[in-house]
Amino acid sequence: MTYEEVLAEIQDVIDLIRPYIQRDGGDVVFVKFEDGIVYVQLSGACVGCGGFDSTLRELVEDTLLERVPGVIGVEHV
């Protein structure tokens, strides 16, 4: 899989999970992919939310790890 294909897959996954995050007043935006790490920014109601870590790890990271080869983790920026 080329780098461009990986980026497209990452964006597809972000687009897939975005409605679930937006439903609760938040949002997720893809920032970059570097050395196997996907960098995202959670905003809106996600900021300061008690479920921030679980949303980042259980929804965003787990979904990306499952669906996109080459992704080894997710970090918030």
TAPE-V221387 format. One record per residue. RES is the residue in three letters. PHI is phi as a letter, one per 40 degrees, with the letter a starting at -180 (999 if undefined). OMEGA is omega as a letter, one per 40 degrees, with the letter a starting at -180 (none if undefined). NEAR is the number of other C-alpha atoms within 10 Angstrom. Layout:
res:phi:omega:near
RES:PHI:OMEGA:NEAR
RES:PHI:OMEGA:NEAR
//
This chain:
res:phi:omega:near
MET:999:a:8
THR:c:i:7
TYR:d:i:10
GLU:c:i:9
GLU:c:i:11
VAL:c:i:16
LEU:d:i:16
ALA:c:i:13
GLU:c:i:16
ILE:d:a:23
GLN:c:i:15
ASP:c:i:15
VAL:c:i:17
ILE:d:i:19
ASP:c:i:14
LEU:c:a:11
ILE:c:a:16
ARG:d:a:16
PRO:d:i:14
TYR:c:i:15
ILE:c:i:19
GLN:c:i:15
ARG:d:i:9
ASP:c:i:11
GLY:g:i:12
GLY:b:i:17
ASP:a:i:20
VAL:b:a:22
VAL:b:i:15
PHE:c:a:18
VAL:b:i:13
LYS:a:i:13
PHE:b:a:18
GLU:a:i:8
ASP:f:i:9
GLY:g:a:12
ILE:b:i:15
VAL:c:i:22
TYR:b:a:16
VAL:b:i:20
GLN:b:i:16
LEU:c:a:18
SER:a:i:16
GLY:g:a:14
ALA:c:i:14
CYS:c:a:21
VAL:c:i:13
GLY:g:a:9
CYS:c:i:11
GLY:c:i:9
GLY:c:a:10
PHE:d:a:15
ASP:c:i:12
SER:c:i:11
THR:c:a:17
LEU:c:a:19
ARG:c:a:15
GLU:c:a:12
LEU:c:a:14
VAL:c:a:22
GLU:c:a:20
ASP:d:a:15
THR:c:i:16
LEU:c:i:25
LEU:c:a:16
GLU:c:a:10
ARG:b:a:13
VAL:b:i:18
PRO:c:i:13
GLY:g:i:14
VAL:c:a:19
ILE:b:i:15
GLY:a:i:17
VAL:b:i:19
GLU:b:i:15
HIS:c:i:14
VAL:b:none:10
//
